[in-house]
Amino acid sequence: MGSLFRSEEVCLAQLFLQSAAAYSCISELGERGLLEFRDLNPKVSPFQRHFVGEVRRCEEMEKTFTFLQQELRAAGRVPGPCPESPRAPAAREALRVQEQSEQLAQELLEVSRNRSSLRGRMRDLRQYLHVLREGQRFTSLPAPLGSPPRPRALSEREPILDPSLHHHLDRKINFVAGVIHPWRVTAFERLLWRACRGYLVASFVEMPEPMEDPATGESITWVIFLISYWGEQIGQKIRKISDCFHCQVYVYPESEASRTEAITRLHGQIQELSVTLEETEKYLAEVLDKVAQVLPTWRVQVQKMKAIYLVLNQCSFDVTKKCLIAEVWCPVRDLTQVQDALRQGSYQSGSSVECFVQRVPTAESPPTLIRTNKFTAGFQSIVDAYGVASYQEVNPAPYAIITFPFIFAIMFGDVGHGLLMFLFALWMVLYEDSPRLRQGTNEIWLTFFEGRYLILLMGAFSIYTGFIYNECFSKATAIFPSAWSVATMANHSSWSSAYLATHPSLTLDPNVTGVFRGPYPFGIDPIWSLATNHLNFLNSFKMKMSVVLGIVHMGFGVILGVFNHVHFQERHRLVLEFLPEMIFLLALFGYLVFLIFYKWIKFSAADSRVAPSILIHFIDMFLFTSNAENLPLYPGQVPVQMVLVVLALASVPVLLLGTPLYQWCRQHALRTPLATGEQERLLEGQEAGSSVNTTTEDVESGGHSPDAKRLDFAELFMHQAIHTIEYCLGCVSNTASYLRLWALSLAHAQLSEVLWSMVMRNGFVGLSYVGGVVLMPVFAAFAVLTVAILLVMEGLSAFLHALRLHWVEFQNKFYVGAGYKLCPFAFAPDTWE
């Protein structure tokens, strides 16, 4: 948590790795996730690097693993996650993994082919058996003499030849039998009739059981056909047409005895093949079990090994080719852990030379590292979405932990709605370790789950502001007795029955003794929910509250810039930027806050009718005039306002010209070149241990290129002019922008009121048992609309507006956000979390 307020100190370092120990050292560093490696070979093609062979070997193993995984999925098995994170394998173990994986893949390929072949053979035998059975019914012989004649029946299973005509069949009848896809039957039959001119008799019947289509894998009901014909030419045509329609044609024995014998033989073959197929399935299941057991571990190991070699490809060799040099970005506080990891890697590899790390001076801006936990990660992601913090500038995230939910709650203030949101987030927090919640595939759900602590605080703050507004599902609650007394006003006014009948609205005068007994203990008095001027009262209250909170929020952002100026040793900005900015903000808008509070304190109900208008005073302040009809709030108000406007206007040229003139004067004072002795010391420092990317010209120029040190006054002035215009105009526009707090709070309250009056109130109009029956669907509709409109839509709207107020109105006062994240080389995901 210490680095949450400002990014950690990160340094550039070099790792000197002995060639034999480099793999083990990188593996140990990857397990700890401490360093971000820099590519020292940016101009070398990936195919020309030193460890390209090892990377290709890892990719070949990954292809093998992909094949194994596809086979598992084809068998209906989903490989589970790796139970524990195995370390990257050593060279000998990697060879063993490669050999075993290839052996399993080859074995699985052969068994799968054998199973497919056996299944195809089984399918053919069963189809052949059904063809012979159905054909036997078509071409059965006539009954023996003396048996009663069969009655004639119009059936598809009736023999295609009349038994009484057998003595006329001196000519030989041939048969073509097989199976065809049901979609092709109609076209097949039509083409046969046209091609053979009717010199055939074709019969079609569906197969009794569905079978698998080898082309698509779907289970379909094939159609058996039996075609009888005369003549060899007709037979050739039939066979060619059958081939064109991808029919499976089988040999059809001519005699019934041969067909019976073939059926008996097929039964035996099917039984033997079933036993063989069953044994093959068992063996395949054993191989798949072995694959499912070792595949997750192998995949993680090879991924780690590939990552290590990719990192080694970013290193460079020394002259002797015995030492690898790597450049890394490393958090300073983790340097001891890095050295310990290198020592551990050298010991594991058995190297006699110990690897070590050395810091390197650099003029580059290091990456930003802000460590987070599960609570702060959501708030940090909001800030990073605007821009990653520049190196070691003030981080807005810890302040957004309070300000973001509070600003959201100002727009969303309702006890009931806030309680629903709080309970939903609390449920996610209590069950955050549940794999079912963490491993969801819905992106919207994952967004809610990652921001569960943010939603929890938004709900809690909404409950608080709901008590301030005294609203619970748009209804006021009388937690304390009202400070207004209707009885006292009635006794003082002596309202008659006729007066009450003609005046539906009555006025409570706070100047009457006993009518108003002081402010409500907490929040807004519930009697205001019954008043006809309720909206006017809340509008005035929320509008002034929005302006006050907005100016305080912007002023806090300007104050945070002080910490940046002090940390980066730019103390001149305290006088030339911070002081003019605060004078401009406080002289104009801070004075407006003063007027609001002063008017609240000075004027009471007794003299409220003569209270002057703050808006007119504020306009007259810029016009250097006074309005006789608008009385001053205090003596000497006009001179004070003139002084404040002059101070605000005088701060603008200081803000515009101060920093550019200071930088210009400083450049002229420091234009003398470096001494010869200092250059020599810098060169020696480079030779001793500088970045391999640092040139001699960089050292001679003090770590910067000559062009980088040359100050462009025009560019600096233009940058400062843009900043001045943006700040001065932004103070006006940003103050007006905070009025969205008033607008959205009013919109949320009115939507809640409309939903209650138009939906829920209708459930209470019924009498007796009818009202209870009607209340159930009415309440269901009220609950659905409350969640869909007021919680989801209004909540998202308030969230986006709070996000804008932080990004534009608050963060631009001190936050640059021009950095880039430190991306450590780590095997485990979310290392810094």
N, C-alpha and C positions, 0 to 999 in steps of 0.2 A: 504493500500500500504506500510505501514511502515514495515511489516513483510516480504516483498518480497525479501529484500536483505539478510535476515537471518531468520530462523524459529523462531516462537514466543517462549517465555518462558512458559513451561508447567510444572505443579507440580502434585504430587500425593496427593490426598485428600481423607478424609473419610466423608461420609454422615451419620448422625445419624438421623434416621427416626422413628417417633412414628408409631406404627403398624397401627393405624386408619388413619393416614395421609400419609402413604407411597404411596398408589396408586395415590392420588392427586398430591403429590410432584413429582413422576416420570412422571406423565402426563404433568405437567407444564414444567419439564426439557426437555421432548421430544418435546414439542412445540417450545422451544427455541433452542434446538440442541447445547448444550454447552459441554457435558461431554462424555467421553468414559468410560464405565463401565468395571470393571475387574471381572472375575468369582472367587468368594471366595470359591466355592464348586467344584473344578475341578474333584475330585474323587467320587463325588456323581452322581449316575445315574439320567438321566432326569426323569425317572419314580418314583424316590424316593424323589423328591424335594417337597418343602412345597406347592407350588401353582400349582401342576400338575393337580389338579381337575379343576381349573379355565382355564388352557390352553386347557384341553380337551373340556370344554364347548365351548370355542371359536372355536375350530376345528369343533365341531358339528354344530355350527352356520354357519361356512364357508361352510360345506357340504350342508346345507340347501340353502345358497346363490348360490352355484354352480348349484343346481337343478333349482332354480328360473331363473338363467341366461340362462340355457339350454332351459328352456321353452320359454323364451323371444326370443332366437335365432331361435327356431323352429317355432315361429310365425312370423319370419321375422323382428324382432325388435332388434336393437342394443342398449344396455344400454349406455347412455351417461356418460361422466365424472362427477364427483361430482362438483356441481357449486361452492361450498366453502368448506374449510377444517373444518369439524366439530371436536369438541373436543372429547376426549375419554369419553364414557358414564360412569356415576356413577353406582353403583351396582344395584340400583332399576331400573334405566333406562335400564341397560343391560338385566335385567329380562324381562322388557316390550318388548324390541327388540326381545329377544328370543321367547317369547310367540307369538308376532304378526307375526314373520317370520314363525314359525311353523304352525300357523293358516293359513297364506296365502299359504304356501306350501301344506298343507292338502286340503285346498279349491281348489287350482289350480289342485292338483292331481285328486280330485273327479270330477271336471268339465271337465278336459281333458279326464278322463275315460268315462264319460257320453257322451262327444262329439264323442269320438272314437267309443263307442257302437252305438250311433245314426247313425254315418256315415256308420258303418258296416251294420246296419239294413237297412239303405237307399240303400246301394249298393245291398244288397240281394234282396230287393223289386224291384228295377229297373231291376236287372238281371232276376228275375222271370217274370216280366212283359214282357221283351223282349223275353224270352223263350216262353211264352204263345202266343205272337203275331206271332212269326215266326212259332211256331208249328201249329197255326191256319191256316196258309197258306199251310203247308204241308198236314194236315189231314182234309181239308175242305170237307163238304158233297157235293154230286152231285147236279146239278141244278134241280129244280122241272120240272115235266112233262110239255111238250109244249114249253119249252124254247129252243132256238137254241143251238146245241152242240158247245162247245168251240173248237177251232182249237188246234191241238196238237203242243206244243212248247217245245223245249229242253231248259229247264230253271231249275235252282236250286230251284226256288220257286214253281215249279209244284208239285201238290200233289203226295206223294209217292205211293198212291194206285189208280189204274185206277177206276174211278167211275162205269164203266160198269161191274166191277167184284164184286161189293158189294153183289150181291145176292149169290155169291159163298162163302162168308166169314161166314160160319156157325161156324167155329172155332174162338175163342176169340183172338184178337190181343192186345198185351200189349205194353206199351211205357216206355222208359227211356229217360228223357230230362234233360239237364243241360248245363253248360258252362265249357270250358277247355282253358288252356293257349295255345296261337297259336303255340308255339314252340313244343308242345306235340301232335299236331293233327295227324301227319303222323304216329308216332309210335303207338298212341292209335288206329287208324283205322286198322293198320296192325295186331296188337295183337287181336283185336276183330274178324277179319276175320279168323285168324288162330285158335283161341280158340273156336269159335262158328260154325266153318265149314260152314260158309255162311248162317246159319239159322237166318238171320237178315237182315234188311234194315236200313242203317245208312245214315243220311244226315247232312251236316255241312254247316254253313253259318256264316259270320262275324257279330258281333253285330253292329247295326247302329251307336253307339256312344262309344268312348273309356271310360274306367273306371279305377280307381286306383287299383293297385295290393296291397293287404294288406300285403304281405310279403316284398316287396321292396319299396312300396310307389310310383312306377312309373305308369304313365298313359299308358295303353295298350288297344288294341282292342281285346276283348275276342271272342272266337268262340263258337257259339251255336250248340249243337248237339241234334238230335232227332233219337232215335233208336227204331224200331218196331221189335217185335220178337214173336215167338210162343213157348210156353212151359215155365214152371216155372224154370227148370234147366238152360236153356239159360239165363233167367232173372237174376238168381243168379250169373252166371259167369260175365254177363255184369256189375252188380253192384260192384262186387269185383274188376274187372279191372278198373272201374271208380274210386274206392277208391284208388287204387294203383297209378293212375295218378293224384291224388289230384283234381279231378273234383268236381264241385259244382252241385249236383243232386237235382232237384226239383220235387215235385209231379205234375204229368201231368194228369188232369181230363180226364175221358174217353169220356164223351159226350160233344158236342159242346156247349150246353147250360151251362153246368158246367164251361167250359172254359171261356165263355163270362161273366158269373157271377163272376168268379175269377178275370178277368181283371178289371171289374168295381170295385170290392172290393179293388184291389191293387191300383187303382187310388185314391180312398179315403184315404187309409192308407198313401200313399206317400204324399198327400197334408197335412194331419195332421202331419206327421213326419217332413215335410219341415218347418212348423210353429214352431214346438218344437226345431228343430235344429237351426233355425234362432235366437230364444230366447236364446238358449244355447251359440251360438256364441257371441251374444251381452254381455251376462253376463261374458263370458270368456275374452272378450276384456276389460270389466271394471276391472276385476281382474288383467289382464296384465298391464293396465294403472297404477293401484295402485302399482304394483310391480316395474314397470319402474321408478316410481316417488321416491320410498323410498329405492330401492336396492343400488344405488351408495352411499348414505349417510350411510346406515347400514354397507356396506362392509368396508368403511373407518373407521368407529367407531370400528368395531370388530377387524380390523387389528391393530389399535392403542391399543386396550385393550389387545390383545394377546401379542403385543410387550412389554407392561408394565409388564405383568405377567412373561414373559421370563426374563426381567431384574430383577424383584423381586426374581426370582429363583436363580440369581447369588449372592444375598445378603446373609448375615448370621445373625442369631438372637443372641442377647446377652443372658446372663444367665437367666434373668427374662422372656424371651420370649415376652417382650413388646416393644422391640426396634430392628429395623433392621439396620444393619451396611453395608454400601456399600463403595467400593473403586473405585475411578475414577481418570482418567487423566483429568486435567482441565487447560485451559490457565489461567495464573496468572491474566491477565487483566479482565477476566470474573468471578472472584471469587465473586465480589459484585453482579453480575447478578444471580449467582447460589444461593447466600443467599437470594436474593429477590424472586427468584422462589420458594425456600423452604418455605419462609414466606407466599407467596401467596397460595401455596398448603396446608399449615396447616390451613390457614383461610378458604379455600373452604371446607375442610373436617370437619370444626367445632371442631378441636382438641384444647384442652387447653394447650398442650405442644408444643412448637415451635421446629421445626426441624432446624438443623444447620450443617455447613460444617467446617472442620478443616484440615489444611495442615499437611502432614506427611512427614518427611525426608526419603529419599530413595537413594540407590546407583545405582538403575536401570537407564538405559538410557531412558528418556521419548520419546514418539512418536513425530514425526515432524508435525508441523502445519504451513502451508504457505497459508495465505488467498489470494485468487485471485478474479479477476472480469472477465467479458466477454472478455476483451482485453488481459489480461495477462494469461488467462487459457490455450490458445493454446501453448504459449511458455513454460509454466510450464509443460505441458504434454510431451513436447519433452524432457525436462530434466528428468522427472520422468520415462520415458520409459527406460532411461539408468540405473537409480537407484534413489530411494527416498533419499533425502539429509539426512545425519546424523544429529543428534540433534544439531541445532544452528551452523552448518557450513555454509560457504558462499554459497549462492544460485546462480548458473550461469544464471538463467532465466532472470533477468533484463538486463544483458549484452547481452544475446542472442537476445533480442528484436531488437538490432541494428546490432550486428555482424552476426547473422544468415541470415537475408534478404540481407545484403551487400555481404557476401560470395556467397550466391546463385546468386546474380545479377552479380557478376564477371564472373560466368560461363554462365549466361543467358542474357548477355547484348545486348539488342536490343530494340530500342524505340517502334517499332510497336508491337512486341510480349509482351513487358512489359505493353504497354497501354491496350492491350486486356485482359491480366491477371488482371490489375488494375480495369478495368471497370467491369469485372465479379465479383471480390471480392466486389467492391463498391455496386453492385446491391444486393448482399447477405447482406451487412451491412445495407443498407437502408431499406430492407424488412425483417430484422432479427426477428421482432415480429410477422411475418405472421405465423399462425398455419400450413399452407400448407407446408412451408419450414421446420418448426421445427419438425413436426410429420411425416416426411417421413420414409418409411420402408427400403429404399435402404441404405445399410451400407456404400457404397462408397460415396454416396451423403452426408450422415451425417458426414463423415470424412471431406469432403470439407467444409461443413457448420460450423463445430466446429472450423476449422482453417481459417475462413474467414478473420480475422484481420492479420494473418500471411501471407496469400496470398495477401492481400492488400498492405502490406509493401514490399513483394517480387516484386510485380508489380511496385511499386513506385521506388524502388532502381534499378530495371532493366531498367526503363526509364532513370534514371540518368547515369548508366554505359553505356547505349546505346548511349547517347549523348557524353560520353567520347570516346567510340569506333567510333562514327559517323556512326552508322548503324541503318537503319530503313528498315526492311524486306530485309536486306543484301545490301541496296543501301545507298550511302553516300549523305548527304544533305549539301548544301553550305549555312549555316546560316550566316557566315561571309565570306568576300572575302578571297581567298586563299593567303597564304603568298609567294607562288612561282609565278614567272613571266616568262611565256613562251616567251613573246614578247622580253623581255630583252635578253634572251638566244639566240633567233633567230637573233636579231640584232648584238649580239657579235660574233656569229659563222658564219654569212653570209651563212646560209643554202640555197643551190640552189635547183631548182626543181628536178634535176637529183639526188641530194643527198637524198632528201625527198622520191623520188620514190624507191630508193634502201635500205633505212633504215626505216622500219616501226616503230622502237622504237628509240626515241631520249633521250639523256641524259641531265639532268639539273644539272649544276655544281654550288653548293652553294657558291663556292669561287669567282665566278664572281660577281662583284658588281651589286646589283639590282635584281639578280635572286632570292635570298632568303632574305626576308625583316623581319625576326624575327619569333618567334613561333606563332602558331595559338592561337587565344584568348581563346578557350575552346575546349578541346578534340583534336582529330586527324584531320589534314588537309584533306579536301575531295579530294585533288589531288592525295593522296596516293591510292585511289581506282582505279585510272587509271594506276598506275605504275606497271611494270612487277615484281619488287622486293617488291611488297606490302606485300606478305606473309612473306618474310624474315624480313622486318621491324617490322610487328606485332608480329612475333614469339619472336624476341629479347625483344620487349617492354613488352609483357605479361609474358614472362618467368621471367624476372627480377622483375616485379611487383608482381608475385606470391611468389617469394622468400622473398621479402621485407615484404609483408603483412603477410606471414606465420610466419616469425621470430617475428614480432611485436605481432601477436596474441598469440604465445607461451610465449613470454616474459610477456605479460599482464596476462596470466594464472599463471605464477610463482609469479608475484607480488600479485595476489589475495590470494595466500597462506599465505602472511604476516598477513592478517586480521584473518585467522584461528589461527595462532600461537599466536597472541596477545590476541585474545578472550579467548582461552583455557589456558591462562597463561603458555604457553610453549615457553618462550622467548629464551631458549637455542637453539631452532630450527632456530631462526633468524640467529644465527652465524654458527650453525653446519649443516644447510640444505639450508636455503634460500640463504645465501651468496655464498656457493660453487656452487649452481645451477645457480645463476645469472652470476658468474664469468665464469663458463664453457660455458654457452650459449652466453654471450656477447663476450668473448675472441675469440671464433671461428666464430660463425654465426653472431653475432653483428658486428664483424670486416668485414665479407663479405658484409653486408649492407653498411658499411662505404665505402668499396672499390667501390661499385656500384655507390653511390652518388658522391664520389670523382671523379671518371672517367667521369661521366656525366658533372660535373662542370668544371673540368680542361681542357678537350679536346673539341675542337670545330671542325667545318668542315675543317678548314685549316690544322690542324695537326692530323686529325682522322686516317690517314694511318699509322702513327707511334705509335698509341695508343696501349699499351700492353694488353695482354689477362689476364683478372681477373681469369679465370679458371686455367691457368698455375701458376699464382702467388699463388693461394689457394692450389694447389697440392704441390708446392715447400715449402709452409709454413709448411706442415706436415712432409716433408722430410728434413727440415733444410738445404735446398740448395737454390741456385739462378741460374737462366738461363741467360746467357749472351745475347742470342738473344731476350729475353723478357725484355725490359727496365723496371726499377722500376718506380712506380707511383710517389713516393716522396723520398727525400733523407733519408737514414737510415731505409728503409723499412724492410730489412732483420733482423736487430737486434730487431726491434719492433715486428715482427712476431714471432721470437724465444721466446721473453719474453711472448707473449700472449699464445703460445702453452705450455710453462712451467707452466704458471699460471693455464691453463685449466687442465693440467695433475696433478698439485699439489692439485687442488680442489677435485679430485676423492677420494683419501684416507681420506680426511676430511669428505666428504659426506658419505663414507663407514663406518668409525670407530667412527666418532664424537658422534653421538647419542647413540649407544650401550655403549661406554665407559662412557659417562655422566650418563646414567641410572644405570650402574653398580656401579659407585662411589656414586651416590645418594642413592642407596639401602643400601650400607654399612654404609653410614652416618646416615640413618634413621632406622637402624635395631633395635634400642632400643624399648622395649615393651611400651605400654601405661601405664601411672601411674594409681594407684588404684583409686584415686579420680576422674580421668577422666572417668574410666570405670563405676564408680558409677553414674556419671552424665549422661552418655549415657544410662545406664539401666533405670534411672529415666525418661529420655526422652522417652524411649520405652514404659514404663508403662503409661506415661501421654498421649501419642497420636501417636503411631507409627503404621506402617502397620501391619495388622494382620498376614502377611506372614513373618515378620522379626523375626528371632530367636535370642536367647541370644548369640549364638556364633557369629552371624553377628555383634552385638553391641560390643562384646568384641574385635572383630578384626577391629573395626572402620567402620563398614558398609559393609565390604567385607568378603568373606570367607577366611580362611588362605591360601588356595591354590591360590586364585585370587591375593593376594598381593605378592606372591613369584615370583620374576622375573626370567624368564628362559632366561639366557644370550644367549644361543645358538639359541633359537628361534628368539630373538630380532635381533641378528646379521644376521641370515638368511633372515629375513624380510627386514632389511636395505640393505643387499647385493642385493636382488632382486630389491629393489627400485632404488639402484644406477645403476645397469646394465640397468634396464628399462629406466631410465632417460637419461643416457649417450648415449646409442644406439638409444633411441627414439629421441634425438635431431637431430641425423643424418637422421634417417628414416622419422621422422615427417617433417623435412624440405623438403626432397624429396617428401613427400606425398602432400605437398601444391602445387607441380607442376601440380596437377590435375586441379587447377584453370586455368592454361594455356591450358592444353589439352582439357578440356571441352569447354572452351571459343572458341578455334580454331575449334573444331568439330561443335559447334552450328553455328558459322559463315559460315563454309563451307557447312553445310547442308542447311542453308538458301540460300546461293548462288546457290547451285545446284538446289534447288526447284524453284528459280526464273528463272534461265537460261533454265531449261528443261520443265517448265510448263507455267509460266506466260509470258515469252518472246514470246512463240508461238502464243499468242493471239494478238500480235501487228504486226505480219507479213502480215496479210491480208490487202487488199486495199478496198476502197469504203465501201459499206454497208456489204460486206461479212466479213470484219474484225470485225465489230460490232456484227454480229451474232455469229461468232466463239468465240469472247471474253467472251460472257456470260457463256457457259459451261466451258471454260478454267479457268475463274475466280472462278467458283464454285468448280472446282477440286483443284485449288490453295488454296482456303479457307479451304476446308476439310482437305487437306494434311497439311496445316499450323497448324490447330488446333490439328489434330491427332498426327502428328510427332513432330513438333517443340514445341507446347505448352504442350501437355500431356506427350508424351514419353520423350522428352528432359527436360521438366520441372521436371518430376519425377526423372530423372537421376541426374539433378543438385541438387534437394532436398536431395536425398540420399547421395550424396557426401558431401554436406554441413553438413548433419547430422553426417556423419563419422568424418569430420574435427572437429566438436564440441565435440563429444563424446571421440574420441581417442587422437587427437592432443592438444585440448584445456583443456578439463575438467580433464584429468588425471594428470595435473600439480598441482591441488589443491583440487580436488573434490573426496571424498571417495564414497558417495552414498550408505552407508550401513544402512540407517535408515528405519523406517516404519511409515506409515501415521497415523495420529490421525483420528480415525473413530468415530465421535460423534454419540451418540444415538439421532436420530432426526426423527420426523415424516415427515417433508417436505424434498424432495430430494434436493440435491445440496445446503445444508445449508450454506456452507462457500462461495458459489459463489453469 
